[in-house]
């Protein structure tokens, strides 16, 4: 239960803090953009099964690949909404990474 709480807290609530700290002037817009980056999980629909709790999303799904993460990192060097999208995507990858790596039995 703590694993699920942490996962959804990091996906849905913690981006508010990121938006307030890094994008204070437009924090609501930044938060909504970061929430929209959750659409990156659509790549799970191409997997069989769609959800596998024993599978690490990072490196498995194409929008969670190391190449994609590299592109998300490069997006940090752009200004405006692209940077907000990059922060949202990279934080999403961190959340998925910790979900698999830190909660193994």
C-alpha positions as CSV (number, residue, x, y, z in Angstrom):
1,X,0.0,0.0,0.0
2,X,2.9,2.4,0.8
3,X,4.4,1.7,-2.6
4,X,1.1,2.6,-4.4
5,X,0.7,5.7,-2.3
6,X,4.3,6.8,-3.0
7,X,3.8,6.1,-6.7
8,X,0.7,8.2,-7.1
9,X,1.9,10.9,-4.7
10,X,5.0,11.4,-6.9
11,X,2.9,11.3,-10.1
12,X,0.0,13.6,-9.0
13,X,0.9,15.7,-6.0
14,X,4.7,16.3,-6.0
15,X,4.6,18.0,-9.4
16,X,2.7,20.9,-7.6
17,X,5.9,21.5,-5.5
18,X,8.1,21.3,-8.6
19,X,5.8,23.8,-10.3
20,X,5.9,26.1,-7.3
21,X,9.6,26.0,-7.0
22,X,10.8,26.1,-10.6
23,X,7.9,27.8,-12.4
24,X,6.4,30.0,-9.7
25,X,5.0,32.7,-12.0
26,X,3.0,30.2,-14.0
27,X,2.8,27.3,-11.6
28,X,-0.7,26.2,-12.4
29,X,0.0,26.0,-16.1
30,X,3.3,24.2,-15.3
31,X,1.5,21.7,-13.1
32,X,-1.2,21.0,-15.7
33,X,1.5,20.5,-18.4
34,X,3.4,18.1,-16.1
35,X,0.2,16.2,-15.4
36,X,-0.3,15.9,-19.2
37,X,3.2,14.3,-19.5
38,X,1.5,11.2,-17.9
39,X,0.3,10.5,-21.4
40,X,3.8,9.0,-21.9
41,X,2.3,5.9,-20.3
42,X,0.3,5.2,-23.4
43,X,3.3,3.2,-24.6
44,X,2.2,0.6,-22.0
45,X,-0.7,-0.3,-24.3
46,X,1.8,-1.9,-26.7
47,X,3.1,-4.3,-24.1
48,X,1.6,-7.7,-23.3
49,X,0.5,-7.7,-20.6
50,X,-0.2,-4.0,-20.4
51,X,0.7,-4.0,-16.7
52,X,3.2,-6.3,-15.1
53,X,4.2,-5.3,-11.5
54,X,7.5,-7.3,-11.9
55,X,8.5,-5.3,-15.0
56,X,10.7,-2.2,-15.0
57,X,9.1,0.4,-17.3
58,X,12.5,2.1,-17.8
59,X,14.2,0.5,-20.7
60,X,11.2,-1.6,-21.6
61,X,8.6,0.7,-23.1
62,X,9.7,2.8,-26.0
63,X,8.7,6.2,-24.4
64,X,10.5,5.0,-21.3
65,X,13.7,3.9,-23.2
66,X,17.1,5.3,-22.5
67,X,17.1,7.0,-25.9
68,X,13.8,8.8,-25.1
69,X,15.2,9.8,-21.6
70,X,18.2,11.3,-23.4
71,X,15.8,13.4,-25.6
72,X,13.9,14.5,-22.5
73,X,17.1,15.6,-21.0
74,X,18.1,17.6,-24.1
75,X,14.6,19.3,-24.0
76,X,15.7,20.9,-20.7
77,X,17.9,23.3,-22.7
78,X,14.9,24.8,-24.5
79,X,12.8,27.6,-22.9
80,X,9.1,27.8,-22.2
81,X,6.7,24.9,-22.4
82,X,9.3,22.5,-23.8
83,X,11.3,22.8,-20.6
84,X,8.2,22.2,-18.5
85,X,7.4,19.1,-20.5
86,X,11.0,17.9,-20.1
87,X,10.9,18.3,-16.3
88,X,7.5,16.5,-16.2
89,X,8.8,13.6,-18.3
90,X,12.1,13.3,-16.4
91,X,10.3,13.3,-13.1
92,X,7.9,10.7,-14.5
93,X,10.9,8.5,-15.4
94,X,12.3,9.0,-11.9
95,X,9.0,8.0,-10.4
96,X,8.8,4.8,-12.5
97,X,12.4,4.0,-11.7
98,X,12.0,4.3,-7.9
99,X,8.7,2.4,-8.1
100,X,10.6,-0.6,-9.5
101,X,14.1,-0.2,-8.0
102,X,13.4,0.8,-4.4
103,X,10.4,-1.4,-3.6
104,X,11.7,-4.9,-4.6
105,X,11.3,-7.5,-1.9
